[in-house]
C-alpha cells in the first residue's frame, strides 16, 4: 500500500477492470451438478471413468465432480491431477524435457474413459499440452474435455465435450474463475484490460 509521502512507481503489468460477475457460488455448484449428470449419461455410468484435473483450477473441479458422480453412481471415481507446465509450447524450449512418471496422475489411465478438466477454454493450447502430458502416462480408451467456461477464440481445433457455459468475449476481456480451494472465494468474473 502506498501512502501520500511515498512516491508511487508506475506498474508495468496491465490493469484490469471488472466488468461483471458471470457466475455466483450457487450457479457454479448447479452447473457442476448438471455436468456430473451429463458425464454419467454420456459414459453409461461411471465404472470406467477417470477424472483428470489440469493444475490449478481444473483440480478442484475434478475433485468436486468426482464426489458428485460418486453420489450418483454409489461408487468412487478415480480423480487425478495433471501438471502440464513442462509441456507448454509457450515456455522456453531450451534444455532437456523433464521426465514425467506415470504416478503423477494418480491412477492408471490405460483403457479408461478419461474426462480432462480445466476452468476456461480459450486458444486450446493448454488442452493440447494436457493431451501430450496425458498420453505420456498411457493410452486411454477415450478422452473427453470438460470446461467450466468456453470463451471462444480458438487457435487449435479443440472442442469441449462438456461445457458449463459458453461466454463469447473480446480479445481484451479475460474470464477469471475463482474457486475456494485456490482463491478463497467462489465466483466467475469478466474483466477487461485497461490502457
C-alpha positions as CSV (number, residue, x, y, z in Angstrom):
1,X,0.0,0.0,0.0
2,X,1.3,3.5,-0.8
3,X,0.8,6.4,1.5
4,X,0.8,10.1,0.4
5,X,4.5,10.5,1.4
6,X,5.8,7.6,-0.7
7,X,6.2,8.3,-4.4
8,X,4.4,5.6,-6.4
9,X,6.1,3.9,-9.3
10,X,4.1,3.1,-12.4
11,X,3.3,-0.6,-12.8
12,X,4.3,-2.3,-15.9
13,X,1.6,-5.0,-15.7
14,X,-1.7,-4.4,-17.4
15,X,-4.5,-3.0,-15.3
16,X,-7.8,-4.9,-15.2
17,X,-11.3,-3.5,-14.7
18,X,-14.1,-5.8,-13.5
19,X,-17.0,-5.7,-16.0
20,X,-19.3,-8.0,-14.1
21,X,-19.9,-11.3,-12.3
22,X,-20.9,-14.1,-14.6
23,X,-21.5,-16.9,-12.1
24,X,-22.0,-16.9,-8.3
25,X,-21.0,-19.7,-6.0
26,X,-24.5,-21.3,-6.2
27,X,-24.5,-21.0,-10.0
28,X,-21.1,-22.8,-10.1
29,X,-22.5,-25.6,-7.9
30,X,-25.7,-26.0,-10.0
31,X,-23.5,-26.1,-13.2
32,X,-21.3,-28.8,-11.7
33,X,-24.3,-30.9,-10.7
34,X,-25.6,-30.7,-14.3
35,X,-22.2,-31.6,-15.7
36,X,-21.9,-34.6,-13.4
37,X,-25.2,-36.0,-14.7
38,X,-24.1,-35.3,-18.3
39,X,-20.8,-37.2,-17.7
40,X,-22.6,-40.2,-16.2
41,X,-25.2,-40.3,-19.1
42,X,-22.6,-40.0,-21.9
43,X,-20.4,-42.7,-20.3
44,X,-23.2,-45.2,-19.4
45,X,-22.3,-44.8,-15.7
46,X,-19.0,-44.3,-14.0
47,X,-17.4,-47.8,-13.9
48,X,-14.7,-47.0,-16.4
49,X,-14.3,-43.3,-15.7
50,X,-11.3,-41.4,-14.6
51,X,-11.4,-37.7,-14.0
52,X,-8.2,-35.7,-14.5
53,X,-7.9,-32.0,-13.5
54,X,-5.3,-29.8,-15.1
55,X,-3.4,-27.8,-12.5
56,X,-4.5,-25.4,-11.0
57,X,-8.2,-24.8,-11.1
58,X,-9.0,-27.9,-13.1
59,X,-8.0,-30.0,-10.0
60,X,-10.8,-28.8,-7.6
61,X,-13.3,-29.1,-10.4
62,X,-12.3,-32.7,-10.9
63,X,-12.5,-33.4,-7.2
64,X,-15.9,-31.8,-6.9
65,X,-17.2,-33.7,-9.9
66,X,-15.8,-36.9,-8.6
67,X,-17.7,-36.5,-5.4
68,X,-20.9,-35.7,-7.3
69,X,-20.6,-38.7,-9.6
70,X,-19.8,-40.9,-6.6
71,X,-23.2,-39.8,-5.1
72,X,-25.0,-40.5,-8.4
73,X,-23.3,-43.9,-9.1
74,X,-22.8,-45.1,-5.5
75,X,-19.2,-46.0,-6.0
76,X,-15.9,-44.0,-6.0
77,X,-14.5,-42.5,-9.2
78,X,-10.7,-42.1,-9.7
79,X,-9.6,-38.5,-9.7
80,X,-6.2,-37.4,-10.7
81,X,-4.0,-34.4,-11.4
82,X,-2.1,-33.4,-14.5
83,X,0.7,-30.8,-14.3
84,X,1.3,-29.5,-17.8
85,X,4.0,-26.9,-17.0
86,X,6.7,-29.0,-18.8
87,X,4.5,-29.4,-21.9
88,X,3.6,-25.8,-22.7
89,X,4.7,-24.6,-26.1
90,X,4.7,-21.0,-25.0
91,X,7.5,-21.5,-22.5
92,X,11.2,-21.8,-23.3
93,X,12.2,-25.0,-25.1
94,X,15.8,-24.7,-24.2
95,X,17.2,-27.7,-22.3
96,X,16.1,-31.3,-21.9
97,X,12.4,-32.0,-21.5
98,X,11.7,-33.2,-17.9
99,X,10.7,-36.8,-17.4
100,X,7.1,-37.4,-16.1
101,X,6.4,-40.6,-14.3
102,X,3.1,-42.5,-14.6
103,X,2.4,-42.0,-10.9
104,X,1.9,-38.2,-11.4
105,X,-1.7,-38.6,-12.5
106,X,-2.6,-40.7,-9.5
107,X,-4.1,-43.7,-11.3
108,X,-3.6,-45.9,-14.4
109,X,-5.2,-44.2,-17.4
110,X,-4.8,-47.1,-19.8
111,X,-8.1,-48.3,-21.3
112,X,-10.1,-45.8,-19.3
113,X,-12.6,-43.2,-20.3
114,X,-10.8,-40.0,-19.2
115,X,-12.6,-36.7,-18.6
116,X,-9.9,-34.0,-18.8
117,X,-11.0,-30.8,-16.9
118,X,-10.0,-27.2,-16.9
119,X,-11.6,-24.0,-15.8
120,X,-11.5,-21.9,-19.1
121,X,-11.1,-23.0,-22.7
122,X,-9.6,-20.2,-24.8
123,X,-7.0,-20.8,-27.5
124,X,-6.8,-24.5,-27.0
125,X,-3.0,-24.5,-26.3
126,X,-3.4,-25.6,-22.6
127,X,-5.5,-28.6,-23.7
128,X,-3.1,-29.5,-26.4
129,X,-0.3,-29.6,-23.8
130,X,-2.5,-31.5,-21.4
131,X,-3.2,-34.2,-24.1
132,X,0.6,-34.5,-24.7
133,X,1.1,-35.0,-20.9
134,X,-1.8,-37.4,-20.6
135,X,-0.6,-39.7,-23.4
136,X,2.8,-39.8,-21.7
137,X,1.0,-41.6,-18.9
138,X,-0.7,-44.2,-21.1
139,X,-3.4,-44.9,-23.7
140,X,-6.9,-44.1,-22.5
141,X,-9.9,-45.7,-24.3
142,X,-11.3,-42.2,-24.8
143,X,-10.6,-38.6,-23.8
144,X,-13.4,-36.1,-23.3
145,X,-12.9,-32.5,-22.3
146,X,-14.9,-30.6,-19.7
147,X,-14.5,-26.9,-19.1
148,X,-16.4,-24.6,-16.8
149,X,-16.2,-21.7,-19.3
150,X,-15.7,-21.7,-23.1
151,X,-14.8,-18.2,-24.1
152,X,-14.1,-18.8,-27.8
153,X,-11.0,-17.5,-29.8
154,X,-9.6,-21.0,-30.6
155,X,-6.2,-21.2,-32.3
156,X,-6.4,-25.0,-32.4
157,X,-9.2,-27.4,-33.4
158,X,-10.2,-28.3,-29.9
159,X,-13.8,-28.5,-28.7
160,X,-15.2,-29.4,-25.2
161,X,-17.4,-32.4,-24.8
162,X,-18.9,-30.9,-21.7
163,X,-19.3,-27.1,-21.2
164,X,-20.6,-25.3,-18.1
165,X,-21.2,-22.0,-20.0
166,X,-20.2,-20.5,-23.4
167,X,-19.4,-16.9,-22.9
168,X,-18.2,-15.0,-26.1
169,X,-15.5,-12.5,-25.2
170,X,-13.4,-9.9,-27.0
171,X,-9.6,-10.2,-27.1
172,X,-9.4,-7.5,-24.4
173,X,-11.6,-9.4,-22.0
174,X,-10.5,-12.1,-19.5
175,X,-12.5,-14.6,-17.7
176,X,-11.4,-15.0,-14.0
177,X,-12.6,-18.2,-12.4
178,X,-12.2,-18.0,-8.6
179,X,-12.6,-21.3,-6.6
180,X,-12.5,-21.6,-2.8
181,X,-9.8,-24.2,-2.9
182,X,-7.3,-22.0,-4.8
183,X,-8.5,-18.4,-4.3
184,X,-10.5,-18.4,-1.1
185,X,-13.6,-17.2,-3.0
186,X,-16.1,-18.6,-5.4
187,X,-17.3,-16.8,-8.5
188,X,-16.6,-16.2,-12.2
189,X,-15.8,-12.7,-13.3
190,X,-15.5,-10.9,-16.6
191,X,-12.6,-8.4,-16.5
192,X,-11.2,-6.1,-19.2
193,X,-7.7,-4.9,-19.9
194,X,-7.5,-1.1,-19.4
195,X,-4.9,1.0,-21.1
